[in-house]
């Protein structure tokens, strides 16, 4: 039996492009960390410090992460095209996934090097270790502050913030370790501290890995209860049922949620009713992109999950 559909896509574009307000922060953070990686690597080799080399390797992965996040944020600000109808906002999700993979790959390499230093401990220049790690506290602390204001609304920005904050805290540990090596002369302390650093980094990055995977799999964004959304839709005037409800994020931003749903409502719906519906989704659930297909229950006979949308009857807005 043919179905009678009325479809509407309501969008609110109040949310800024993901990471769009942090272009200068990315540039400054990358420049500072490149200089610090060079200094820390040279110092780690000179001081024969596994802890310094571990921290330098992690800082190098942070430089790559910042560059990827910056590029993705720039892409996300580009307009949609006929081929990429959602624009390039999804680049921030792919960047978050790639950044996490790079981070754990770097951790694996550094772990191998640190274990080698533990098997073959060598004298460590504790003063140089403390000096460079102290510089790391300053560099990473300043970079973390650049991203602090936006770390709650975007996984990309939060990744940059957590990387830098973790590095600053790790540098505090390296300073303390360098002091202990200087006081005791125990060379094995340095690689042990390196292992502790790796553990702290891996643990602190787990949440970023989890959130990146959820975004990549188009899970319902954090802070949105899908059952609450379903109940709210069912509570709208004359809505008999809701099916094919999908909620996902178009980018790494927490303000870029999208919704698609089929509602059964006898008599269909007019523009005013649909406008109020999409406005309510935005106000109550922060869903800024919604596409709702309204089916006339009497005519459709109850469309279900495999019903098809006729392109000629679908009305969309970017």
C-alpha positions as CSV (number, residue, x, y, z in Angstrom):
1,X,0.0,0.0,0.0
2,X,1.5,3.4,-0.9
3,X,2.4,5.7,2.0
4,X,1.5,9.4,2.4
5,X,4.5,11.2,3.9
6,X,5.3,14.7,4.9
7,X,8.9,15.4,5.8
8,X,10.7,18.3,7.3
9,X,14.3,19.0,8.3
10,X,14.7,21.7,10.8
11,X,18.1,23.1,11.6
12,X,19.5,25.7,13.9
13,X,23.1,26.9,13.2
14,X,23.8,28.7,16.5
15,X,26.7,26.3,17.3
16,X,30.1,27.5,16.0
17,X,32.3,25.3,13.8
18,X,34.1,22.6,15.9
19,X,37.3,24.1,17.3
20,X,36.7,27.2,15.2
21,X,37.6,29.6,18.0
22,X,41.0,28.1,18.8
23,X,43.0,28.7,15.6
24,X,45.5,30.9,17.4
25,X,45.7,28.4,20.3
26,X,46.6,25.6,17.9
27,X,49.3,27.6,16.2
28,X,50.9,28.8,19.4
29,X,50.7,25.3,21.0
30,X,52.3,23.7,18.0
31,X,55.1,26.2,17.8
32,X,55.9,26.0,21.6
33,X,55.8,22.2,21.6
34,X,58.0,21.8,18.5
35,X,60.7,23.9,20.2
36,X,60.3,22.0,23.4
37,X,60.5,18.5,21.7
38,X,63.8,19.5,20.1
39,X,65.3,20.7,23.4
40,X,64.0,17.7,25.3
41,X,65.2,15.2,22.8
42,X,68.7,16.7,22.7
43,X,68.7,17.0,26.5
44,X,67.5,13.4,27.0
45,X,70.2,12.0,24.8
46,X,72.9,14.2,26.5
47,X,71.6,13.3,30.0
48,X,71.0,9.6,29.0
49,X,67.5,9.9,30.6
50,X,64.7,7.5,29.6
51,X,62.2,9.7,31.5
52,X,63.1,12.7,29.4
53,X,63.1,10.7,26.1
54,X,59.7,9.2,27.1
55,X,58.3,12.7,27.7
56,X,59.8,14.0,24.4
57,X,58.3,11.2,22.4
58,X,54.9,11.9,24.0
59,X,55.3,15.6,23.3
60,X,56.1,14.8,19.6
61,X,52.8,12.8,19.4
62,X,51.1,15.9,20.9
63,X,52.5,18.1,18.1
64,X,51.0,15.7,15.5
65,X,47.8,15.6,17.5
66,X,47.5,19.4,17.6
67,X,48.3,19.6,13.9
68,X,45.6,17.1,13.0
69,X,43.0,18.7,15.3
70,X,43.8,22.1,13.8
71,X,43.4,20.8,10.3
72,X,40.2,19.1,11.2
73,X,38.8,22.3,12.8
74,X,39.7,24.3,9.7
75,X,37.9,21.7,7.5
76,X,34.9,21.8,9.8
77,X,34.4,25.4,9.1
78,X,34.2,25.0,5.3
79,X,30.7,25.1,3.7
80,X,28.8,22.0,2.5
81,X,29.1,21.0,-1.1
82,X,27.0,19.0,-3.5
83,X,29.1,15.9,-2.8
84,X,29.7,16.5,1.0
85,X,26.2,17.6,1.9
86,X,27.0,17.7,5.7
87,X,30.1,19.7,5.0
88,X,33.4,18.5,6.5
89,X,32.5,18.5,10.2
90,X,33.1,14.7,10.3
91,X,36.8,15.4,9.9
92,X,37.0,16.3,13.6
93,X,35.7,12.8,14.5
94,X,38.3,11.1,12.2
95,X,41.0,13.4,13.6
96,X,40.1,12.4,17.1
97,X,40.3,8.7,16.2
98,X,43.6,9.1,14.4
99,X,45.0,11.1,17.3
100,X,44.2,8.4,19.8
101,X,45.7,5.8,17.6
102,X,48.9,7.8,17.2
103,X,49.1,8.4,21.0
104,X,48.9,4.7,21.8
105,X,51.4,3.8,19.0
106,X,53.8,6.3,20.5
107,X,53.3,4.9,24.0
108,X,54.2,1.4,22.7
109,X,57.4,2.6,21.1
110,X,58.4,4.6,24.2
111,X,57.6,1.6,26.4
112,X,60.1,-0.5,24.4
113,X,62.8,2.1,24.8
114,X,62.1,2.5,28.5
115,X,62.3,-1.2,29.2
116,X,65.7,-1.3,27.4
117,X,66.9,1.4,29.8
118,X,65.6,-0.5,32.7
119,X,67.5,-3.7,31.6
120,X,70.7,-1.6,31.1
121,X,70.7,1.3,33.5
122,X,73.2,4.0,32.9
123,X,74.3,7.2,34.7
124,X,71.8,10.1,34.4
125,X,72.5,13.8,34.5
126,X,69.9,14.7,37.1
127,X,70.4,18.5,36.9
128,X,69.7,18.6,33.2
129,X,66.7,16.4,33.6
130,X,65.3,18.7,36.2
131,X,66.0,21.8,34.1
132,X,64.3,20.5,31.0
133,X,61.4,19.0,32.8
134,X,60.9,22.3,34.6
135,X,60.7,24.0,31.2
136,X,58.2,21.4,30.2
137,X,55.9,22.4,33.1
138,X,55.9,26.0,31.7
139,X,55.4,25.1,28.0
140,X,52.7,22.5,28.6
141,X,51.0,24.6,31.3
142,X,50.7,27.6,29.0
143,X,49.4,25.4,26.1
144,X,46.8,23.7,28.3
145,X,45.5,27.1,29.4
146,X,45.0,28.1,25.8
147,X,42.4,25.3,25.4
148,X,40.9,25.3,28.8
149,X,37.8,27.3,28.0
150,X,36.7,25.0,25.2
151,X,37.6,21.6,26.5
152,X,34.0,20.8,27.7
153,X,32.3,21.3,24.4
154,X,34.5,19.6,21.8
155,X,36.4,16.2,21.9
156,X,39.1,17.7,19.6
157,X,39.7,20.7,21.9
158,X,39.4,18.5,25.0
159,X,42.0,16.1,23.6
160,X,44.4,19.0,23.1
161,X,43.7,20.3,26.6
162,X,44.1,16.9,28.3
163,X,47.3,16.1,26.4
164,X,48.9,19.4,27.5
165,X,47.7,19.2,31.1
166,X,48.9,15.6,31.4
167,X,52.3,16.6,30.0
168,X,52.6,19.4,32.5
169,X,51.8,17.1,35.4
170,X,54.2,14.4,34.1
171,X,56.9,17.0,33.9
172,X,56.4,17.7,37.6
173,X,57.1,13.9,38.1
174,X,60.2,14.1,36.0
175,X,61.5,17.0,38.0
176,X,60.9,15.0,41.2
177,X,62.6,11.9,39.7
178,X,65.6,13.9,38.5
179,X,66.0,15.2,42.0
180,X,65.9,11.7,43.5
181,X,68.4,10.4,41.0
182,X,70.7,13.4,41.8
183,X,70.4,12.7,45.6
184,X,70.6,8.9,45.5
185,X,72.7,8.1,42.4
186,X,70.3,5.3,41.6
187,X,70.3,5.1,37.8
188,X,67.4,2.6,37.7
189,X,65.0,5.2,39.2
190,X,65.0,7.1,35.8
191,X,63.4,4.3,33.7
192,X,61.1,3.3,36.5
193,X,59.8,6.9,36.5
194,X,59.5,6.6,32.7
195,X,57.2,3.6,33.2
196,X,55.1,5.5,35.7
197,X,54.8,8.3,33.2
198,X,53.6,5.9,30.5
199,X,51.0,4.5,32.9
200,X,49.7,7.9,33.8
201,X,49.4,8.9,30.1
202,X,47.7,5.7,29.1
203,X,45.2,6.0,31.9
204,X,44.4,9.6,31.3
205,X,43.9,9.1,27.6
206,X,41.4,6.2,28.0
207,X,38.4,8.5,28.2
208,X,39.5,10.2,25.0
209,X,39.8,6.9,23.2
210,X,36.3,5.8,24.4
211,X,34.7,9.1,23.4
212,X,36.4,9.0,20.0
213,X,35.2,5.5,19.3
214,X,31.7,6.4,20.3
215,X,31.7,9.3,17.9
216,X,33.1,7.2,15.1
217,X,30.3,4.6,15.6
218,X,27.7,7.4,15.6
219,X,26.6,6.7,19.2
220,X,24.1,9.0,20.9
221,X,26.1,12.0,22.2
222,X,26.9,12.3,25.9
223,X,24.2,14.3,27.7
224,X,21.3,13.2,25.5
225,X,19.0,10.4,26.8
226,X,17.4,8.7,23.8
227,X,14.6,7.3,25.8
228,X,13.8,10.8,27.1
229,X,13.8,12.1,23.5
230,X,11.4,9.3,22.5
231,X,9.1,10.0,25.4
232,X,9.1,13.7,24.6
233,X,8.2,13.0,20.9
234,X,5.4,10.7,22.0
235,X,4.0,13.4,24.2
236,X,3.6,15.8,21.3
237,X,-0.1,16.5,20.3
238,X,-1.7,13.6,18.4
239,X,1.6,11.6,18.0
240,X,0.7,7.9,18.1
241,X,4.1,6.3,17.8
242,X,7.8,6.9,17.1
243,X,10.1,4.6,15.2
244,X,13.4,4.8,13.3
245,X,14.7,7.2,15.9
246,X,18.4,8.0,15.3
247,X,20.5,10.5,17.3
248,X,24.2,11.1,16.5
249,X,26.8,13.8,16.3
250,X,27.9,15.4,13.0
251,X,31.3,16.4,14.5
252,X,33.4,16.1,17.6
253,X,31.5,19.1,19.1
254,X,29.0,18.5,21.8
255,X,26.8,21.2,20.2
256,X,26.4,19.4,16.8
257,X,23.8,16.7,17.5
258,X,21.5,15.5,14.8
259,X,18.2,13.6,14.9
260,X,16.2,11.6,12.4
261,X,12.8,10.0,13.3
262,X,9.5,8.8,11.9
263,X,6.4,9.9,13.7
264,X,2.9,8.5,13.1
265,X,0.3,11.3,13.4
266,X,-3.2,11.1,11.9
267,X,-3.7,13.9,9.4
268,X,0.0,14.5,9.0
269,X,1.5,17.8,10.1
270,X,1.7,21.4,9.1
271,X,4.6,23.8,9.0
272,X,3.8,25.4,12.3
273,X,3.6,22.1,14.2
274,X,6.9,20.9,12.6
275,X,8.6,24.2,13.5
276,X,7.5,24.0,17.1
277,X,8.7,20.3,17.2
278,X,12.2,21.1,15.9
279,X,12.5,24.2,18.2
280,X,11.5,22.0,21.1
281,X,14.2,19.4,20.3
282,X,16.8,22.2,20.2
283,X,15.6,23.8,23.5
284,X,15.1,20.6,25.5
285,X,17.9,18.4,24.1
286,X,20.3,20.7,22.3
287,X,19.7,18.9,19.0
288,X,20.4,21.5,16.4
289,X,19.8,19.4,13.3
290,X,16.6,17.4,13.1
291,X,14.8,15.6,10.3
292,X,11.3,14.4,11.1
293,X,9.1,12.3,8.8
294,X,5.5,12.4,9.7
295,X,3.3,9.6,8.5
296,X,-0.5,9.7,8.4
297,X,-1.4,6.6,10.5
298,X,-4.7,6.1,8.8
299,X,-3.3,6.1,5.3
300,X,0.0,4.5,5.9
301,X,-1.3,1.6,7.9
302,X,1.6,2.0,10.3
303,X,4.8,2.4,8.4
304,X,7.7,0.5,10.1
305,X,11.4,0.3,10.1
306,X,11.9,-0.7,6.4
307,X,9.6,1.9,4.9
308,X,11.3,4.0,2.2
309,X,11.2,7.8,1.9
310,X,10.2,9.0,-1.5
311,X,12.8,11.6,-2.6
312,X,10.1,13.7,-4.3
313,X,8.3,14.0,-1.0
314,X,11.2,14.8,1.2
315,X,12.0,18.4,2.0
316,X,15.5,19.1,3.3
317,X,17.5,22.1,4.4
318,X,21.2,22.3,5.0
